[in-house]
Amino acid sequence: MKRRDLFKVAGISAAAVALSGCTATTTAGKALAGINTRAADDLYPKGDKKRLVVVGGGIGGMSIASNIHNKYGDQVEVIVLEQNSRFHACPGSNILLTKTASQYVKEASATSTWVFDYNKKQSEFNIVTNCTVTGGDIKNKVIHTTQGNIAYDTLVVATGIAHDAKSQFPTWSQEKLRRLKYETPSAMMADAGVEWSIMSERWEALIQQAKQNPSKGYVLVINATPKTNLTGGKTLRRCPPAAGERTTVLASRIKKENLHNIKIKYMTELDGSLGSKHGAFKQSWEALGYCKDILNPTSSDIIEPIFNARIKDVDFDKKVITYAQNRINSDLEVVGSDMKAMEYSEAIIMVYQKTPAIIETLFNDSNVKLSAGSFECKDFKDHFVLGDSQTTHQLPPSGSMAMSIAGIMAGEVIGSLRGKKNAVDYSKASNTCFSLVGENPNEAISVSHTFTVNKGIVKGKGHVPKNAQGIYRDGTIADAQAAWIYSIGALYGNFGTVEEGGVLNA
């Protein structure tokens, strides 16, 4: 990849993104404010063009909006409704944890918190920021927002996924749930990077404490998103390998700083498995000296996996995690469970996830049914649900998947706007999930999927590539990830510098 502009946007702190008030910028630069839910269409009076409204300005939402605008902008008015003023892109952001953000910004001209503004794209089509959707009249095709009502011809909901900590910890008070978010942030929410900034600041403070107190031990707990709920049923999980990547890059930082007094406790409910990309993570940890044997870690290892474990409670004042750990026999059957307690210095706790509340508000069902082979709602013509917001489509939800789907969905959406059915083939979608590993860190691992259709059912098959020597981590994979991150930045019109070898070059 040659030098080019990429991600040249200013960094933003946790405090800066905690914005208040309701303002929106239209393509004409007009500011709108206040709440008015009486008129049928008082946010944007509808003209002669067909109108597509996209709820959510994340990767999926901006992808479908850009696809429709770029291909059919002369025929279709595109409006994006976004509750934040800026977007925080999770993919690639863990790179910033391997060294100080200021060092990385200096080397790669990247934003220090991976935050993109919407203002550049607002010059192309309407993006209403600081705008929360509160409900809607689906029958009459009107959406209600904190800034007024807006009529539409076709609606795409792409609001991402929501945390469900209350279901995981049903007895906790609202104050304790608040402390979970701000004191042990998972940094996986679409909140313009608030949680990520808090996590980054707490991590950097821990590094400095460890440097200043070399004789004192510190423990960082990282809890992978649970795969099952309290009753054993499956839960939604956005980016299952996120915990593995974060554990890897933080171990890289610990090793790079030559800190022998920080240990990472990696907790998972799985038995002897690191989850998605297990073999690639395991090999990388062993080869790089983070954990030479995941089943038998030693005191010299940076990472200690704790398998068959589920967090039951957290004492935020005493910094103690209580967890249950299953006992497994030789037949891999659960034969008992022990309650254990563990002190921690900092923790990154990933909790249950669920579809956002607006899905149920709009469609009276949190698991809205989709038509076969489509992302159009089965019972609501001209209404689509894209990306992590949906739960019933066979294609896996991810940022990469959403971008690929959006290119295909554009044909289906334009058919909806024209009042006819356009046949599309979602088996042609592609999904590649990258995870950073390595010391630079200009190496990565990945899993890609190919899809087939049999009797209307889409099936995917994953493949984790490795080289001729059997090594999973590779610099060319990191370059491919850099190219993908570049394309995410392009969705928001934000660019900075890419050196030969990619944005992940150190």
C-alpha positions in Angstrom: 0.0 0.0 0.0 1.5 3.4 -1.0 1.5 6.5 1.2 -1.8 8.1 1.1 -4.1 10.1 3.3 -5.8 7.9 6.0 -7.7 8.7 9.2 -6.4 12.3 9.7 -8.9 13.2 12.4 -8.3 14.6 15.9 -8.2 12.4 18.9 -11.0 12.6 21.4 -11.2 11.9 25.1 -13.9 10.2 27.1 -15.1 13.5 28.4 -15.2 15.1 25.0 -17.6 12.5 23.6 -20.1 12.8 26.4 -22.1 15.3 24.4 -25.4 16.8 25.3 -28.2 18.6 23.4 -29.8 17.8 20.1 -28.4 19.3 16.9 -28.2 18.1 13.4 -26.4 19.3 10.3 -28.0 18.8 6.9 -26.4 19.1 3.5 -27.4 22.7 3.5 -25.7 23.3 6.8 -28.9 24.1 8.6 -29.1 23.4 12.3 -32.2 21.7 13.6 -33.1 21.4 17.3 -35.9 20.4 19.7 -38.5 17.7 19.8 -41.7 17.7 17.7 -43.6 14.5 17.2 -46.9 15.9 16.0 -46.4 16.5 12.3 -46.1 13.5 9.9 -42.8 14.8 8.5 -41.3 17.8 10.2 -37.6 16.8 10.2 -37.2 16.8 6.4 -40.2 17.7 4.3 -40.4 14.9 1.7 -39.8 15.9 -2.0 -40.4 14.0 -5.2 -37.4 11.6 -4.8 -37.8 8.2 -3.2 -36.4 8.3 0.3 -34.2 5.8 2.1 -33.8 6.3 5.9 -31.0 4.4 7.6 -31.1 4.2 11.4 -27.5 3.9 12.6 -24.3 5.4 11.3 -22.0 2.6 12.1 -20.1 0.4 9.6 -23.2 -1.3 8.3 -25.4 1.8 8.2 -22.8 4.0 6.4 -22.0 1.2 4.0 -25.6 0.8 2.8 -26.2 4.6 2.8 -23.0 5.1 0.7 -23.8 2.3 -1.7 -27.3 3.7 -2.4 -26.1 7.3 -2.6 -23.2 6.5 -4.9 -25.2 4.3 -7.3 -28.6 5.8 -7.2 -28.2 9.3 -5.7 -29.9 10.9 -8.6 -33.0 8.9 -7.9 -32.9 8.4 -4.1 -32.7 10.7 -1.1 -30.5 9.1 1.6 -30.8 10.1 5.2 -28.9 8.6 8.1 -30.1 9.0 11.7 -27.3 8.6 14.2 -27.5 9.0 18.0 -23.8 10.0 18.4 -21.9 12.9 16.9 -18.9 10.7 16.1 -18.2 7.1 15.4 -15.7 4.9 17.1 -14.4 2.0 15.0 -13.4 -1.0 17.0 -11.6 -2.9 14.2 -7.9 -2.2 14.5 -8.2 0.0 17.6 -6.5 -2.4 19.9 -3.2 -1.4 18.1 -3.3 1.7 20.3 -3.0 -0.3 23.4 0.4 -1.8 22.5 2.1 1.6 23.0 1.0 5.1 24.0 -1.5 6.7 21.7 0.7 9.7 21.2 3.5 7.4 19.8 1.2 5.7 17.4 -0.4 9.0 16.2 3.1 10.3 15.6 4.1 7.2 13.6 1.0 6.6 11.6 -0.9 9.9 11.7 -3.9 7.9 13.0 -6.6 9.2 15.3 -5.6 8.5 18.9 -8.9 7.0 19.7 -10.1 5.6 16.3 -12.9 8.2 16.2 -14.4 9.5 13.0 -16.5 12.6 12.5 -19.6 12.6 10.2 -19.2 16.2 8.9 -17.3 15.3 5.7 -19.9 12.8 4.6 -22.7 15.3 5.5 -21.6 17.3 2.5 -22.7 14.3 0.3 -26.0 13.2 1.9 -28.0 14.0 5.0 -26.6 12.6 8.3 -28.6 13.7 11.3 -26.3 13.4 14.4 -27.2 13.4 18.1 -30.6 12.0 16.9 -32.2 9.1 18.8 -35.0 7.1 17.3 -37.8 6.8 19.9 -40.4 4.8 17.9 -42.3 4.9 14.7 -45.4 4.2 12.7 -44.3 1.4 10.5 -47.7 1.1 8.7 -47.6 4.7 7.6 -43.8 4.8 7.2 -42.9 7.5 9.7 -40.0 7.4 12.2 -40.2 9.3 15.5 -36.9 10.8 16.8 -35.8 13.2 19.4 -35.5 15.8 16.7 -38.8 15.3 15.0 -40.6 12.9 12.7 -39.4 11.8 9.3 -41.3 10.0 6.5 -39.6 7.4 4.3 -40.2 4.9 1.5 -37.8 2.3 2.7 -36.1 1.8 6.1 -32.9 0.1 7.0 -32.2 -0.5 10.7 -28.5 -0.9 11.4 -28.0 0.0 15.0 -25.5 -2.6 16.0 -25.8 -4.7 19.2 -26.6 -3.7 22.8 -25.1 -4.9 26.1 -27.4 -7.0 28.3 -25.6 -6.8 31.7 -28.9 -6.8 33.6 -29.7 -10.3 32.3 -26.3 -11.6 33.3 -26.4 -10.0 36.7 -30.1 -9.7 37.5 -29.7 -8.9 41.2 -27.4 -5.9 40.6 -28.5 -2.4 41.3 -28.4 0.2 38.6 -25.5 1.8 40.4 -23.5 -1.4 40.3 -24.3 -1.9 36.6 -23.1 1.6 36.0 -19.8 0.8 37.8 -19.5 -2.3 35.6 -19.6 -0.1 32.5 -17.2 2.6 33.7 -14.8 0.6 35.9 -14.5 -2.7 34.0 -15.4 -1.5 30.5 -15.7 -4.0 27.7 -15.3 -1.2 25.1 -17.6 -2.9 22.6 -20.5 -0.4 22.6 -21.4 2.0 19.9 -21.0 5.0 22.2 -18.6 7.1 20.1 -15.7 5.4 22.0 -16.5 6.4 25.5 -15.9 2.9 26.9 -12.8 2.4 24.8 -11.3 5.7 26.0 -12.0 4.8 29.6 -10.4 1.3 29.1 -7.4 2.8 27.4 -6.9 5.4 30.1 -7.1 2.7 32.9 -4.8 0.4 31.0 -2.2 3.1 30.6 -2.4 4.0 34.3 -1.9 0.4 35.2 1.3 0.3 33.0 2.6 3.4 34.8 1.8 1.9 38.2 3.7 -1.3 37.4 6.7 0.6 36.2 6.8 2.7 39.4 6.3 -0.2 41.7 8.3 -3.1 40.3 8.1 -5.2 43.5 4.3 -5.1 43.5 2.2 -7.6 41.5 -0.7 -6.5 39.3 -3.5 -8.6 37.7 -5.5 -7.7 34.6 -8.6 -9.9 34.1 -10.1 -10.2 30.7 -13.4 -12.1 30.5 -14.5 -13.3 27.1 -18.2 -12.7 26.1 -20.2 -15.7 27.5 -21.5 -18.1 24.8 -24.4 -19.3 26.9 -26.8 -17.6 29.3 -27.8 -18.5 32.8 -30.1 -21.3 31.6 -27.6 -22.7 29.1 -29.1 -21.2 26.0 -27.0 -19.4 23.4 -26.4 -15.6 23.7 -25.6 -13.1 21.0 -21.9 -12.4 20.6 -20.4 -9.6 18.7 -16.8 -10.3 17.6 -16.1 -13.4 19.7 -12.3 -13.2 19.1 -12.2 -9.6 20.5 -11.1 -10.8 24.0 -8.4 -13.0 22.4 -7.0 -10.2 20.4 -7.0 -7.7 23.3 -5.3 -10.3 25.5 -2.6 -10.8 22.9 -1.9 -7.1 22.2 -1.8 -6.3 25.9 0.6 -9.2 26.5 2.7 -7.7 23.7 2.9 -4.4 25.5 3.8 -6.1 28.8 6.6 -7.9 27.1 7.8 -4.9 25.2 7.9 -2.8 28.5 9.8 -5.7 30.2 7.2 -5.7 33.0 7.4 -8.9 35.0 4.8 -7.8 37.6 1.6 -7.7 35.4 -0.2 -10.9 34.7 -3.3 -11.4 32.5 -6.0 -13.8 33.6 -8.0 -14.8 30.5 -11.4 -16.1 31.6 -13.6 -18.2 29.4 -16.5 -20.6 29.9 -15.0 -23.0 27.3 -13.1 -26.1 28.2 -9.5 -25.9 27.0 -10.4 -23.7 24.1 -9.6 -20.0 23.4 -12.7 -19.8 21.2 -12.7 -18.3 17.7 -9.3 -18.8 16.1 -8.2 -21.0 18.9 -5.3 -22.7 17.1 -3.9 -19.4 15.8 -4.1 -17.6 19.1 -2.6 -20.7 20.9 0.3 -20.9 18.5 1.0 -17.2 18.7 1.0 -17.2 22.5 3.3 -20.1 22.6 5.7 -18.8 20.0 5.9 -15.3 21.4 6.3 -16.5 25.0 3.0 -15.1 26.3 1.9 -18.6 27.5 3.9 -21.6 26.5 1.2 -24.2 27.4 -2.4 -22.9 27.8 -3.4 -26.0 29.7 -0.4 -25.7 32.1 0.6 -22.1 32.6 3.5 -21.2 34.8 4.4 -18.1 36.9 6.8 -17.0 34.1 3.9 -16.7 31.6 2.3 -13.4 31.0 -1.1 -15.0 30.2 -2.9 -17.5 32.4 -6.1 -18.9 30.9 -8.9 -19.8 33.3 -11.2 -22.3 31.6 -14.8 -23.4 32.4 -15.2 -20.1 34.4 -18.1 -17.7 34.7 -18.1 -14.5 36.6 -20.9 -14.4 39.3 -20.1 -11.2 41.2 -17.7 -8.3 41.4 -16.8 -6.3 44.5 -15.7 -3.0 42.9 -14.6 -1.5 46.2 -12.3 -4.4 47.2 -11.6 -5.3 43.6 -12.5 -9.0 43.9 -14.1 -11.1 41.2 -16.2 -14.2 42.4 -16.6 -16.8 39.7 -17.8 -20.4 39.3 -15.5 -22.9 37.7 -16.8 -26.2 36.4 -15.0 -29.5 37.1 -14.8 -31.6 33.9 -14.2 -35.4 33.8 -12.3 -37.3 31.1 -15.5 -37.6 29.1 -15.8 -33.8 29.1 -18.8 -33.9 31.3 -19.5 -31.3 34.0 -19.3 -33.2 37.3 -19.4 -30.2 39.7 -18.7 -26.6 40.2 -16.5 -24.6 42.6 -17.0 -21.0 43.7 -13.7 -19.1 43.7 -12.5 -15.5 44.3 -9.8 -13.6 42.6 -8.3 -10.1 43.3 -7.7 -7.9 40.3 -6.0 -4.6 39.5 -8.0 -3.8 36.4 -10.6 -5.9 34.5 -12.2 -5.9 31.0 -15.5 -7.7 31.4 -17.5 -8.5 28.3 -21.1 -9.3 29.1 -24.2 -10.8 27.4 -25.3 -9.0 24.3 -28.8 -8.5 22.7 -30.5 -6.8 19.9 -31.1 -3.1 20.7 -34.4 -2.1 22.2 -35.4 -0.1 19.1 -35.9 -3.3 17.1 -38.7 -4.5 19.4 -40.1 -0.9 19.6 -40.4 -0.7 15.8 -41.3 -4.3 15.0 -42.9 -5.7 18.2 -40.3 -8.4 18.3 -36.6 -8.3 19.4 -35.9 -11.2 17.0 -37.7 -9.8 14.0 -38.2 -12.5 11.3 -36.5 -11.9 7.9 -37.7 -13.2 4.6 -35.9 -16.3 3.3 -32.6 -15.4 1.6 -33.1 -11.7 2.4 -32.6 -9.0 5.0 -36.0 -7.6 4.5 -38.4 -8.1 7.4 -40.8 -10.9 6.6 -43.9 -9.2 8.0 -42.9 -5.6 7.2 -42.4 -4.9 3.5 -39.8 -2.3 2.6 -38.1 -2.6 6.0 -34.7 -4.1 6.4 -32.4 -5.0 9.3 -28.7 -5.1 8.7 -25.6 -6.3 10.6 -25.5 -7.0 14.4 -29.1 -5.7 14.8 -30.5 -8.9 13.3 -30.5 -12.4 14.8 -32.3 -14.7 12.4 -30.2 -14.6 9.2 -27.7 -17.4 8.7 -24.8 -15.1 7.7 -22.7 -14.2 10.7 -23.0 -10.6 12.0 -19.7 -8.6 11.8 -18.4 -5.3 10.5 -16.7 -7.0 7.5 -19.9 -9.0 6.8 -22.1 -5.8 7.0 -19.9 -4.0 4.5 -20.1 -7.0 2.1 -23.9 -7.4 2.6 -24.5 -3.7 2.0 -23.1 -4.0 -1.5 -25.5 -6.8 -2.3 -28.4 -5.3 -0.3 -28.2 -2.2 -2.4 -29.9 -4.1 -5.3 -32.6 -5.3 -3.0 -33.2 -1.9 -1.4 -33.4 -0.1 -4.8 -35.9 -2.7 -5.9 -38.0 -1.9 -2.8 -37.8 1.8 -3.6 -39.0 1.1 -7.1 -41.8 -1.1 -5.9 -40.5 -4.4 -7.3 -38.6 -7.4 -6.1 -34.9 -7.6 -7.2 -33.3 -11.0 -6.8 -30.0 -10.9 -5.0 -27.6 -13.7 -3.9 -26.2 -13.2 -0.4 -24.1 -16.4 -0.7 -21.7 -14.1 -2.6 -21.1 -12.2 0.6 -17.6 -12.4 2.1 -16.5 -12.2 5.7 -12.9 -11.9 6.9 -12.3 -11.3 10.6 -8.8 -10.1 11.6 -7.0 -10.2 14.9 -3.7 -8.5 15.7 -0.9 -10.6 17.1 2.9 -10.2 17.1 5.4 -7.9 18.7 5.4 -5.0 16.2 2.4 -5.4 15.9 2.5 -5.8 12.1 1.4 -9.4 12.2 -2.2 -10.7 12.3 -4.3 -13.8 12.1 -7.6 -14.1 10.3 -10.6 -16.3 9.6 -12.5 -16.0 6.3 -15.8 -17.5 5.3 -17.2 -18.8 2.1 -20.9 -19.4 1.7 -23.2 -21.8 -0.2 -26.9 -22.0 -0.5 -28.8 -25.3 -0.3 -32.6 -25.3 -0.4 -32.7 -21.6 0.6 -30.4 -22.1 3.6 -27.1 -20.2 3.5 -24.2 -22.2 5.1 -20.8 -20.8 5.9 -17.4 -22.5 6.2 -14.5 -20.8 8.0 -10.9 -21.0 7.0 -7.9 -19.8 9.2 -5.0 -19.4 6.8 -1.4 -20.4 7.6 1.8 -20.4 5.6 3.8 -23.3 4.2 5.6 -23.6 7.6 2.3 -23.9 9.4 2.5 -20.4 10.9 -0.8 -18.5 11.3 0.5 -15.0 12.1 1.7 -13.1 9.1 2.5 -9.6 8.0 0.5 -9.8 4.8 -2.6 -10.5 6.9 -1.9 -7.3 8.8 -1.6 -5.4 5.6 -4.9 -6.8 4.5 -6.4 -5.6 7.8 -4.9 -2.2 7.2 -6.6 -2.1 3.8 -9.9 -3.0 5.4 -9.5 -0.3 8.1 -8.7 2.1 5.3 -12.0 1.3 3.7 -13.8 1.9 7.0 -12.2 5.3 7.2 -13.3 6.1 3.7 -16.9 5.5 4.7 -16.6 8.6 6.9 -14.3 10.6 4.5 -11.5 10.5 7.1 -7.9 9.9 5.9 -4.4 10.0 7.3 -1.1 8.5 6.3 -0.3 4.9 5.3 3.3 3.9 5.0 4.4 1.0 2.8 3.3 -2.1 4.6 0.1 -0.7 6.0 -1.3 1.4 8.8 -0.4 -1.3 11.3 3.4 -0.8 10.6 5.3 0.1 13.8 
